[in-house]
Amino acid sequence: MTLSSTWPRHGKVTLKPFTEPLSETEWRRFYECFRDPEIAEWNGSRPLRMPLWLFKRVVMGEVGRGDRLGFGILDEQGEWLGTVELYELTPSEATLGILIGAKDRWGQGYGTDALKAVLAYAFGHMGLKRIKLRTYKHNLRAQRAFLKAGFRYVQKPAQSPPRLSFGLGPRLEFVAMEITKEEWEGF
Ligand SMILES: CC(C)(COP(=O)(O)OP(=O)(O)OC[C@H]1O[C@@H](n2cnc3c(N)ncnc32)[C@H](O)[C@@H]1OP(=O)(O)O)[C@@H](O)C(=O)NCCC(=O)NCCS
């Protein structure tokens, strides 16, 4: 596996842009990550049901649209661990999403390194001014990684018991976090 020296990197990870040709193994890992029910739940989405060929077509369509930018997160050996994306891109802002699909790699710093690499790219190379995100209030692992990369809470809801919504179970609450270019420079 050849890692281009121009791809964003930090610590243990290198970010491979989706615009680069992906190997069959990388496509498969990318796809499996979005089919995993546990990861989908943490991500507030449903596990993907579409076949791999259609997934490839959807991703390539989004890559060409210009309002989002995605990267594969590669480890020290160049192995695909997950993805980090900037979407809802404007000339000054973007929203961030991140998934490490290899669950046995959670909690080892790969997520934080990927966040630091993408923030350096967004603020340094792209000249963005603010990166925002939203995550579940109960997703403490993700929040810890975001805090370690320099994000702060925008508003943190007061502690309250979960409310029941007509038999649909506890209402899931979100927290919003963000980082500005100035905050990143001073972090
Ligand atoms: C969120 C995610 C990207 C973070 O990546 P990661 O590689 O696991 O994160 P890191 O190892 O860099 O940092 C995680 C931190 O959370 C801590 N942590 C783990 N579980 C925790 C918990 N239940 N409560 C508080 N902190 C926790 C870890 O100890 C670590 O902090 P430390 O380095 O100070 O010890 C990854 O876990 C993931 O993809 N999860 C599933 C999908 C998801 O939640 N995506 C985010 C949606 S917005």
The ligand as a MOL file (V3000), in Angstrom:
LIG
                    3D

  0  0  0     0  0            999 V3000
M  V30 BEGIN CTAB
M  V30 COUNTS 48 50 0 0 0
M  V30 BEGIN ATOM
M  V30 1 C -16.3270 8.1380 18.0410 0
M  V30 2 C -15.0760 7.5050 17.4280 0
M  V30 3 C -14.8150 8.0630 16.0510 0
M  V30 4 C -13.8860 7.8700 18.3370 0
M  V30 5 O -12.7290 7.2550 17.8290 0
M  V30 6 P -11.7640 6.4580 18.8350 0
M  V30 7 O -10.5640 6.0600 18.0710 0
M  V30 8 O -12.5450 5.4100 19.5130 0
M  V30 9 O -11.4260 7.6540 19.8590 0
M  V30 10 P -10.1070 7.9350 20.7080 0
M  V30 11 O -9.4860 6.6440 21.1240 0
M  V30 12 O -9.2470 8.8880 19.9550 0
M  V30 13 O -10.7100 8.7230 21.9540 0
M  V30 14 C -11.7560 8.1700 22.6870 0
M  V30 15 C -11.6870 8.6660 24.1110 0
M  V30 16 O -12.9190 8.3590 24.7610 0
M  V30 17 C -12.6730 7.6680 25.9590 0
M  V30 18 N -13.8370 6.8370 26.2140 0
M  V30 19 C -14.1470 5.6210 25.7240 0
M  V30 20 N -15.3280 5.2250 26.2060 0
M  V30 21 C -15.7740 6.2220 27.0040 0
M  V30 22 C -16.9330 6.4200 27.7930 0
M  V30 23 N -17.8980 5.4940 27.8510 0
M  V30 24 N -17.0450 7.5620 28.5150 0
M  V30 25 C -16.0880 8.5160 28.4520 0
M  V30 26 N -14.9620 8.3930 27.7120 0
M  V30 27 C -14.8210 7.2590 27.0090 0
M  V30 28 C -11.3920 6.9150 25.6800 0
M  V30 29 O -10.7720 6.4960 26.8780 0
M  V30 30 C -10.5980 7.9920 24.9410 0
M  V30 31 O -10.1580 8.9880 25.8050 0
M  V30 32 P -8.6640 9.0120 26.4490 0
M  V30 33 O -7.7090 8.9530 25.3180 0
M  V30 34 O -8.6040 10.2850 27.1990 0
M  V30 35 O -8.5430 7.8020 27.3230 0
M  V30 36 C -15.1930 5.9430 17.3530 0
M  V30 37 O -15.2490 5.3870 18.6450 0
M  V30 38 C -16.4070 5.5040 16.5550 0
M  V30 39 O -16.3660 5.4660 15.3360 0
M  V30 40 N -17.5350 5.1640 17.2480 0
M  V30 41 C -18.7600 4.7440 16.5790 0
M  V30 42 C -19.3690 5.7950 15.6640 0
M  V30 43 C -19.5380 7.1370 16.3550 0
M  V30 44 O -19.8910 7.2170 17.5150 0
M  V30 45 N -19.2680 8.2060 15.5830 0
M  V30 46 C -19.4640 9.5600 16.0330 0
M  V30 47 C -20.8130 9.9930 15.6470 0
M  V30 48 S -20.9680 11.7560 15.8210 0
M  V30 END ATOM
M  V30 BEGIN BOND
M  V30 1 1 1 2
M  V30 2 1 2 3
M  V30 3 1 2 4
M  V30 4 1 2 36
M  V30 5 1 4 5
M  V30 6 1 5 6
M  V30 7 2 6 7
M  V30 8 1 6 8
M  V30 9 1 6 9
M  V30 10 1 9 10
M  V30 11 2 10 11
M  V30 12 1 10 12
M  V30 13 1 10 13
M  V30 14 1 13 14
M  V30 15 1 14 15
M  V30 16 1 15 16
M  V30 17 1 15 30
M  V30 18 1 16 17
M  V30 19 1 17 18
M  V30 20 1 17 28
M  V30 21 1 18 19
M  V30 22 1 18 27
M  V30 23 2 19 20
M  V30 24 1 20 21
M  V30 25 1 21 22
M  V30 26 2 21 27
M  V30 27 1 22 23
M  V30 28 2 22 24
M  V30 29 1 24 25
M  V30 30 2 25 26
M  V30 31 1 26 27
M  V30 32 1 28 29
M  V30 33 1 28 30
M  V30 34 1 30 31
M  V30 35 1 31 32
M  V30 36 2 32 33
M  V30 37 1 32 34
M  V30 38 1 32 35
M  V30 39 1 36 37
M  V30 40 1 36 38
M  V30 41 2 38 39
M  V30 42 1 38 40
M  V30 43 1 40 41
M  V30 44 1 41 42
M  V30 45 1 42 43
M  V30 46 2 43 44
M  V30 47 1 43 45
M  V30 48 1 45 46
M  V30 49 1 46 47
M  V30 50 1 47 48
M  V30 END BOND
M  V30 END CTAB
M  END
